[in-house]
Amino acid sequence: MCGICGIIRWDGEPVNPETIRRMADAMVHRGPDGEGLFIWPSLDVGARAANGKEASSAAPTPRATSVSPSASSVSIGLGNRRLAVIDPAGGQQPVTNETGTVTVVYNGEIYNYRELRDALEGAGHAFKSRSDTEVIVHQYEQDGWQCVQRFRGMFAFALWDEANNILLLARDRLGVKPLYYTVQGERLIFASELWSLLRGLGRLPALDPVALAQLFLLQYVPSPNTVFPNIFKLPPGTVAIVRNGRVDLVPYWRPGELSAESGAGVAERAPSSEAELARELRDRLDDSVASHLVSDVPLGALLSGGLDSSMIVASMRSRLDQPVHTFAVGFEGMAGEGELEYARTAAAALKTVHRELVVTEQRFADALPQAVAALDEPVLDPALVPTLLVSRLARREVTVVLTGEGGDELFGGYRRYRLQRWNRLMALVPGALRSLILARAPSWRHRQALGAYWEAGRAGRHLGWAATASPSLVRRLWEEPGVVDDAARSLCDGFERLLAERRSDRGRPSSKDGGEEEIGAMMELDMRTWLPDDLLVKVDRMAMAVSLEARVPYLDHHLIDWVSALPARMKVRGGTGKYLLRLAASERLPASTVRRPKQGFEPPLARWFRGPMGRRAQEQINGSAAARLRLWNGRTIDQWFNAHQRGEDDYSLLLWGIWLFALWYDQVVAFGRTLNGET
């Protein structure tokens, strides 16, 4: 696991190595074990350092340019920070081919690198190390940019092909590993984290107001956008080919597209029983977990005691010769201390070496500054802090952990999937009665959940279910509420585009499908938005803050291809989610774990915000740079705090998001001052 960064220029100016070093140093937490630097063409370092033009403040331009520079006018710099997991002694980066004409920096793990290496050696390629990084170089020599199709794993890499004057940027299929880029003038800057990219840019852009409103609607900004205009996330399952001053984005995979090697024929094959399907699911999950155990350093698992993480640990146990090390956190004052009671039950049944931590209000508050510091891209998920704390706990004993992320999106774990079965019935409720029902709802959350049934169109319904808060509520935060309307419209347009892609593959939904198409569409939307832009960001940043590598076996594309071909009724059946996964788990886990309902990994914010934490949050919000710059309506925030503390309604999730953003933006303002000092 690593952090990567770089700059390519096509204006005849050389890349300043000191800029690349500053970019890499911003990610030392991602790679404390080593650093690497590559500059092409190779000029005198002192002369380049004196030049120092990469950090200039060029005006934004579109992502693709029309210039056609010659090879001699191109210069490039690549940087890397390394967390040594595979081949710690020999896997230093950057890595080149035999002739030095192909160079790569890389973040992630290629789990099938040994099989690929054997085939490449058979084809005549010579290797200098045992690392998976070197496989990328030689596979590119074989297949060009389509090498990504052969990789099984999580990855983001940058590859410079000197002979063909090509920079290739690539991101794994699900977006487990991050990669940002921007085109400014006649240069492209990229990095694993925004803090690194902004150091290369040399200035702090203003916030994008529409993206900011989307953040408060969803807890995240959907790809490819970020909170900064003209700075983009490379979408999951996409490569960017940079040549002759032009950036071409080429998608190579998305959920539901069955690959020939892992998914074809699943839909046509009809197993004789559900038991056979459950057995095959266990086998496929075991195969994924086995591939994720490749490591030259100690590994363990995060265990919540829920179905997803418990199945991962059960599979690990069957593959390892020693007990699995598991780690869990819970919350003081919650029934069963949150998830700890379930985690203990699962750990005892699976005979793990179990470690746990009880999160108190004070411990949460003490960890918050480190969580904010690690959050280059604002994500307002309250599970950030407990994720950081369980990562700290695990890092004391291991360098790699397996986690259960993706199980809910893949198998239908969220309650909103099960509630889709009422869509047709709720549509029959007349308009006048709808208004009465909404008026009598006990809280704004109930109003939002009920109102989602009556939103126009699939995209509107999805926004109603997935939003942290409805546009009508978020509008109250803005002095100019039209921005929120623009943000909601943009979100629905994006959902519609994704739904159109699905419909072009699957055909129009049938009137006899019992809502299966609606459920399948919602699961796929979550896998393409909520999963990569919230959940995986949360896990990546919090784990990397303590130099811990987190792996996600449910997001193996072979497994996803197979599960995606199954009908939705095998995932959500009536009021039961994860139907097939529960069948598969019944032979491996205690009945209490198999039957356990979905429980969010969230702290007791409602209670905490009625005590000292709420007062502290209100003070910090009112004293923040965001408040001074009037990014929001302070009167509304005070009203929500007062109503929450009087117990009139639960505004804790909204207030948490405002507090987290205020702390993040204070950090951004301070970072901007640092940039001004550097330039």
ZAMARGU-4260 file (C-alpha; in steps of 0.2 Angstrom, whole numbers, plus 5000, padded with zeros to 4 digits):
<rodrens>
0) 5000/5000/5000 | 5007/5017/4995 | 5004/5034/4989 | 5008/5040/4972 | 5009/5057/4963
5) 5016/5066/4948 | 5016/5079/4935 | 5017/5079/4916 | 5020/5094/4906 | 5020/5097/4887
10) 5025/5116/4887 | 5044/5112/4886 | 5047/5116/4904 | 5055/5103/4915 | 5047/5096/4931
15) 5054/5102/4947 | 5059/5087/4958 | 5057/5097/4974 | 5039/5099/4969 | 5037/5080/4967
20) 5046/5077/4984 | 5034/5089/4993 | 5019/5080/4985 | 5026/5063/4991 | 5030/5070/5008
25) 5012/5075/5010 | 5007/5056/5010 | 5021/5049/5022 | 5007/5041/5032 | 5002/5031/5017
30) 5020/5024/5015 | 5032/5026/5030 | 5044/5012/5023 | 5052/5021/5008 | 5051/5034/4995
35) 5055/5035/4976 | 5057/5049/4963 | 5058/5048/4944 | 5061/5063/4933 | 5061/5062/4914
40) 5071/5068/4904 | 5085/5067/4917 | 5092/5084/4919 | 5103/5092/4933 | 5093/5092/4949
45) 5100/5109/4954 | 5095/5117/4938 | 5077/5110/4939 | 5075/5115/4957 | 5080/5133/4953
50) 5067/5132/4939 | 5052/5129/4950 | 5038/5132/4938 | 5026/5118/4942 | 5019/5127/4957
55) 5013/5142/4947 | 4995/5146/4947 | 4989/5142/4929 | 4971/5145/4924 | 4960/5130/4923
60) 4957/5122/4906 | 4946/5108/4900 | 4952/5090/4904 | 4958/5087/4886 | 4969/5100/4877
65) 4971/5102/4858 | 4989/5105/4858 | 5001/5092/4849 | 5018/5094/4858 | 5033/5084/4851
70) 5041/5071/4862 | 5055/5083/4866 | 5043/5096/4874 | 5036/5083/4886 | 5043/5081/4904
75) 5037/5071/4918 | 5040/5068/4937 | 5033/5053/4947 | 5034/5051/4966 | 5030/5037/4978
80) 5028/5033/4996 | 5029/5015/5001 | 5021/5004/5014 | 5030/4987/5012 | 5018/4973/5011
85) 5024/4961/4997 | 5043/4959/4995 | 5048/4972/5008 | 5066/4971/5003 | 5065/4971/4984
90) 5049/4981/4980 | 5056/4998/4980 | 5047/5010/4968 | 5048/5017/4954 | 5050/5001/4945
95) 5056/5000/4927 | 5057/4987/4913 | 5073/4979/4907 | 5077/4994/4895 | 5071/5008/4907
100) 5058/5014/4894 | 5043/5009/4905 | 5041/5016/4923 | 5028/5014/4936 | 5023/5020/4953
105) 5009/5010/4961 | 4997/5010/4976 | 4988/4994/4980 | 4989/4975/4978 | 4988/4963/4963
110) 4983/4947/4971 | 4986/4936/4956 | 5003/4943/4952 | 5011/4926/4955 | 5001/4918/4941
115) 5004/4933/4930 | 5022/4933/4933 | 5024/4915/4929 | 5015/4918/4912 | 5026/4933/4909
120) 5042/4924/4912 | 5037/4911/4900 | 5034/4924/4887 | 5053/4930/4890 | 5051/4944/4902
125) 5065/4946/4915 | 5061/4950/4933 | 5072/4959/4946 | 5061/4957/4961 | 5047/4947/4969
130) 5035/4962/4970 | 5018/4964/4962 | 5023/4981/4955 | 5035/4974/4943 | 5021/4963/4935
135) 5012/4979/4930 | 5027/4985/4920 | 5028/4969/4910 | 5010/4966/4908 | 5009/4983/4900
140) 5022/4978/4888 | 5012/4963/4883 | 4994/4971/4883 | 4996/4990/4883 | 4983/4999/4893
145) 4972/4983/4893 | 4984/4975/4905 | 4971/4981/4918 | 4959/4968/4913 | 4971/4955/4919
150) 4974/4962/4937 | 4964/4955/4951 | 4965/4967/4966 | 4964/4985/4971 | 4976/4997/4963
155) 4979/5014/4957 | 4995/5017/4946 | 5004/5029/4935 | 5014/5022/4921 | 5026/5032/4909
160) 5029/5024/4892 | 5044/5034/4885 | 5044/5025/4868 | 5026/5030/4864 | 5026/5046/4874
165) 5011/5040/4885 | 5006/5042/4903 | 4994/5029/4909 | 4983/5032/4924 | 4973/5018/4930
170) 4961/5014/4945 | 4954/4997/4950 | 4936/4992/4946 | 4927/4997/4962 | 4938/5012/4966
175) 4945/5004/4982 | 4961/5014/4979 | 4960/5033/4976 | 4967/5044/4962 | 4964/5062/4958
180) 4970/5072/4944 | 4968/5090/4936 | 4973/5098/4920 | 4979/5116/4922 | 4986/5125/4907
185) 4999/5113/4899 | 5001/5101/4913 | 4992/5087/4922 | 4994/5084/4940 | 4989/5068/4949
190) 4990/5061/4967 | 4982/5048/4978 | 4976/5062/4990 | 4970/5080/4987 | 4983/5087/4999
195) 4997/5080/4988 | 4989/5086/4972 | 4986/5104/4979 | 5005/5105/4983 | 5008/5101/4965
200) 4996/5114/4960 | 5003/5127/4971 | 4987/5136/4976 | 4970/5133/4984 | 4955/5134/4973
205) 4939/5140/4979 | 4925/5128/4984 | 4913/5122/4971 | 4896/5128/4978 | 4885/5114/4969
210) 4898/5101/4975 | 4897/5108/4993 | 4878/5106/4993 | 4879/5088/4986 | 4891/5085/5001
215) 4877/5090/5013 | 4864/5080/5004 | 4874/5064/5003 | 4889/5065/5015 | 4900/5064/4999
220) 4903/5072/4982 | 4899/5059/4968 | 4913/5055/4956 | 4921/5061/4945 | 4919/5078/4954
225) 4927/5084/4970 | 4923/5100/4981 | 4936/5109/4971 | 4931/5114/4953 | 4942/5106/4939
230) 4949/5093/4951 | 4943/5076/4947 | 4943/5058/4954 | 4947/5046/4941 | 4931/5035/4940
235) 4932/5017/4946 | 4935/5005/4932 | 4943/5018/4921 | 4960/5022/4913 | 4966/5039/4908
240) 4977/5039/4893 | 4988/5055/4892 | 4996/5058/4875 | 5000/5073/4865 | 4993/5085/4878
245) 4976/5076/4878 | 4967/5066/4891 | 4956/5051/4886 | 4946/5042/4899 | 4942/5024/4894
250) 4930/5014/4906 | 4935/4995/4906 | 4923/4988/4919 | 4907/4991/4928 | 4896/4981/4940
255) 4884/4970/4931 | 4895/4968/4915 | 4899/4949/4915 | 4917/4946/4910 | 4921/4930/4900
260) 4933/4924/4913 | 4922/4925/4929 | 4904/4928/4925 | 4898/4922/4908 | 4886/4908/4909
265) 4880/4910/4927 | 4863/4917/4921 | 4860/4902/4910 | 4865/4889/4922 | 4851/4884/4934
270) 4857/4875/4950 | 4845/4862/4956 | 4843/4870/4973 | 4846/4885/4983 | 4858/4874/4994
275) 4869/4872/4978 | 4869/4891/4976 | 4874/4893/4994 | 4888/4880/4992 | 4895/4889/4977
280) 4894/4906/4985 | 4905/4899/5000 | 4917/4892/4987 | 4918/4908/4978 | 4920/4919/4994
285) 4934/4907/5000 | 4943/4909/4983 | 4942/4928/4985 | 4948/4928/5003 | 4962/4916/4999
290) 4968/4928/4986 | 4967/4942/4999 | 4979/4933/5011 | 4994/4936/5000 | 5006/4945/5011
295) 5024/4945/5018 | 5018/4955/5034 | 5006/4950/5048 | 4987/4951/5044 | 4971/4950/5053
300) 4953/4956/5051 | 4940/4969/5057 | 4926/4960/5065 | 4910/4969/5069 | 4901/4952/5073
305) 4889/4955/5058 | 4886/4943/5044 | 4898/4951/5032 | 4914/4952/5043 | 4910/4936/5052
310) 4910/4926/5035 | 4926/4934/5030 | 4934/4928/5047 | 4927/4911/5045 | 4934/4909/5028
315) 4951/4915/5034 | 4951/4903/5048 | 4949/4889/5035 | 4964/4895/5026 | 4976/4899/5039
320) 4987/4888/5050 | 4985/4899/5066 | 4971/4908/5074 | 4965/4924/5065 | 4968/4941/5074
325) 4952/4951/5075 | 4948/4968/5081 | 4932/4977/5086 | 4926/4993/5094 | 4910/4997/5103
330) 4902/5012/5111 | 4900/5016/5130 | 4882/5017/5135 | 4874/5008/5120 | 4865/4991/5123
335) 4878/4978/5121 | 4891/4991/5119 | 4886/4993/5101 | 4893/4979/5091 | 4905/4972/5104
340) 4893/4959/5111 | 4890/4952/5093 | 4909/4953/5089 | 4913/4943/5105 | 4900/4930/5101
345) 4908/4928/5083 | 4926/4928/5089 | 4922/4915/5102 | 4914/4904/5089 | 4928/4906/5077
350) 4941/4905/5090 | 4950/4921/5085 | 4963/4931/5095 | 4952/4945/5099 | 4955/4963/5104
355) 4942/4976/5107 | 4940/4994/5112 | 4926/5003/5120 | 4924/5021/5113 | 4919/5034/5126
360) 4913/5052/5122 | 4930/5058/5127 | 4940/5045/5117 | 4929/5050/5102 | 4933/5068/5104
365) 4951/5065/5107 | 4953/5055/5090 | 4943/5068/5080 | 4958/5079/5076 | 4968/5065/5068
370) 4952/5059/5058 | 4950/5077/5051 | 4969/5078/5047 | 4968/5062/5038 | 4952/5067/5028
375) 4959/5076/5012 | 4942/5074/5004 | 4927/5079/5015 | 4916/5064/5019 | 4903/5067/5032
380) 4901/5049/5038 | 4900/5048/5057 | 4909/5031/5056 | 4925/5039/5052 | 4931/5041/5070
385) 4927/5023/5076 | 4935/5017/5059 | 4951/5026/5064 | 4951/5019/5082 | 4949/5001/5076
390) 4963/5004/5064 | 4974/5010/5077 | 4970/4995/5088 | 4974/4983/5074 | 4990/4992/5069
395) 4998/4987/5085 | 4998/4969/5080 | 4996/4968/5061 | 5000/4978/5045 | 4985/4971/5034
400) 4967/4969/5039 | 4952/4961/5029 | 4936/4970/5031 | 4918/4967/5026 | 4914/4982/5015
405) 4904/4979/5000 | 4893/4965/5007 | 4878/4976/5010 | 4878/4983/4992 | 4882/4966/4984
410) 4869/4955/4994 | 4856/4968/4998 | 4859/4972/5016 | 4851/4990/5018 | 4834/4992/5025
415) 4829/5003/5010 | 4831/4988/4998 | 4818/4979/5008 | 4806/4993/5008 | 4805/4993/4989
420) 4792/4980/4990 | 4780/4993/4996 | 4783/5005/4981 | 4767/5000/4971 | 4756/5000/4986
425) 4762/5017/4992 | 4760/5024/4975 | 4741/5021/4977 | 4740/5033/4992 | 4730/5049/4986
430) 4739/5066/4986 | 4729/5073/5000 | 4732/5058/5011 | 4750/5059/5008 | 4751/5077/5014
435) 4742/5072/5030 | 4754/5057/5033 | 4769/5068/5031 | 4762/5081/5042 | 4760/5068/5056
440) 4777/5060/5054 | 4786/5060/5071 | 4803/5067/5064 | 4811/5074/5049 | 4819/5057/5046
445) 4802/5048/5045 | 4796/5062/5034 | 4810/5059/5022 | 4808/5040/5022 | 4790/5041/5018
450) 4792/5055/5005 | 4804/5045/4996 | 4790/5034/4990 | 4781/5048/4982 | 4796/5056/4973
455) 4794/5057/4954 | 4805/5044/4944 | 4818/5031/4950 | 4832/5044/4952 | 4821/5055/4963
460) 4816/5040/4974 | 4834/5034/4975 | 4839/5052/4981 | 4825/5052/4994 | 4831/5035/5001
465) 4850/5038/5000 | 4851/5057/5005 | 4857/5061/5023 | 4844/5074/5023 | 4831/5080/5010
470) 4834/5095/4999 | 4820/5105/5008 | 4829/5103/5024 | 4847/5106/5018 | 4840/5121/5009
475) 4838/5129/5026 | 4857/5129/5028 | 4860/5140/5013 | 4858/5159/5011 | 4855/5156/4993
480) 4844/5140/4993 | 4844/5139/4974 | 4861/5131/4975 | 4853/5116/4984 | 4840/5114/4970
485) 4854/5114/4957 | 4864/5101/4967 | 4849/5089/4969 | 4845/5091/4950 | 4863/5087/4946
490) 4862/5071/4957 | 4846/5065/4949 | 4854/5068/4932 | 4869/5058/4937 | 4858/5044/4944
495) 4848/5044/4928 | 4863/5041/4917 | 4868/5026/4928 | 4851/5019/4927 | 4850/5022/4908
500) 4866/5011/4906 | 4859/4998/4917 | 4842/4998/4906 | 4852/4997/4890 | 4860/4981/4897
505) 4845/4973/4905 | 4830/4979/4895 | 4815/4988/4902 | 4808/4982/4919 | 4794/4969/4919
510) 4778/4973/4927 | 4779/4955/4934 | 4796/4956/4942 | 4789/4959/4959 | 4800/4974/4961
515) 4816/4965/4958 | 4822/4977/4945 | 4819/4992/4957 | 4830/4983/4970 | 4843/4978/4958
520) 4845/4995/4951 | 4846/5003/4968 | 4860/4991/4973 | 4869/4994/4958 | 4868/5013/4960
525) 4874/5011/4978 | 4889/5001/4972 | 4894/5014/4959 | 4891/5030/4971 | 4889/5027/4989
530) 4902/5013/4990 | 4917/5021/4981 | 4914/5039/4986 | 4909/5037/5005 | 4913/5019/5012
535) 4929/5016/5003 | 4936/5033/5006 | 4932/5032/5024 | 4941/5015/5026 | 4956/5020/5015
540) 4959/5037/5024 | 4957/5031/5042 | 4967/5015/5039 | 4981/5024/5030 | 4981/5037/5044
545) 4990/5024/5054 | 4999/5015/5040 | 4987/5000/5040 | 4982/4991/5023 | 4963/4987/5022
550) 4958/4974/5010 | 4940/4970/5004 | 4936/4952/4998 | 4918/4956/4994 | 4924/4968/4981
555) 4934/4955/4971 | 4927/4957/4953 | 4925/4938/4950 | 4914/4937/4965 | 4904/4953/4960
560) 4902/4946/4942 | 4894/4930/4949 | 4883/4938/4962 | 4877/4951/4949 | 4870/4938/4938
565) 4859/4931/4951 | 4841/4937/4953 | 4837/4950/4966 | 4826/4938/4975 | 4841/4928/4980
570) 4848/4944/4989 | 4832/4952/4995 | 4817/4941/4999 | 4802/4949/5007 | 4808/4957/5023
575) 4825/4948/5023 | 4841/4955/5016 | 4856/4945/5011 | 4845/4930/5009 | 4858/4919/4999
580) 4873/4925/5010 | 4863/4920/5026 | 4860/4902/5018 | 4879/4901/5015 | 4883/4906/5032
585) 4871/4894/5041 | 4885/4880/5040 | 4899/4891/5047 | 4892/4904/5059 | 4881/4904/5075
590) 4863/4905/5072 | 4862/4922/5082 | 4875/4929/5069 | 4866/4923/5054 | 4850/4930/5060
595) 4857/4946/5066 | 4848/4961/5058 | 4859/4975/5050 | 4866/4987/5063 | 4875/5003/5057
600) 4893/5006/5063 | 4888/5023/5071 | 4892/5031/5088 | 4877/5037/5099 | 4878/5055/5092
605) 4860/5059/5097 | 4865/5057/5116 | 4882/5065/5114 | 4876/5080/5106 | 4864/5084/5120
610) 4879/5085/5132 | 4897/5092/5132 | 4901/5086/5114 | 4886/5096/5107 | 4892/5112/5116
615) 4909/5110/5110 | 4903/5107/5092 | 4892/5122/5093 | 4907/5133/5099 | 4919/5127/5086
620) 4906/5129/5072 | 4902/5147/5077 | 4921/5151/5078 | 4925/5142/5061 | 4932/5150/5045
625) 4916/5143/5037 | 4905/5153/5049 | 4916/5169/5046 | 4914/5167/5027 | 4896/5164/5029
630) 4896/5147/5019 | 4880/5143/5028 | 4865/5150/5037 | 4871/5151/5056 | 4853/5155/5062
635) 4847/5138/5055 | 4862/5129/5064 | 4858/5137/5081 | 4840/5132/5079 | 4844/5114/5076
640) 4856/5114/5091 | 4843/5121/5102 | 4829/5109/5095 | 4840/5094/5097 | 4846/5099/5115
645) 4828/5101/5120 | 4823/5084/5113 | 4811/5091/5100 | 4819/5081/5086 | 4836/5072/5082
650) 4847/5083/5072 | 4863/5075/5077 | 4867/5068/5060 | 4866/5085/5052 | 4875/5094/5066
655) 4889/5081/5065 | 4891/5084/5046 | 4892/5103/5049 | 4904/5101/5063 | 4915/5089/5053
660) 4915/5101/5038 | 4919/5116/5049 | 4934/5107/5056 | 4940/5101/5039 | 4938/5118/5031
665) 4948/5126/5045 | 4962/5114/5040 | 4960/5119/5022 | 4962/5137/5026 | 4978/5133/5036
670) 4984/5122/5022 | 4981/5137/5009 | 4992/5148/5020 | 5006/5135/5019 | 5004/5134/5001
675) 5006/5153/4999 | 5022/5151/5010 | 5029/5137/4999 | 5026/5147/4983
</rodrens>
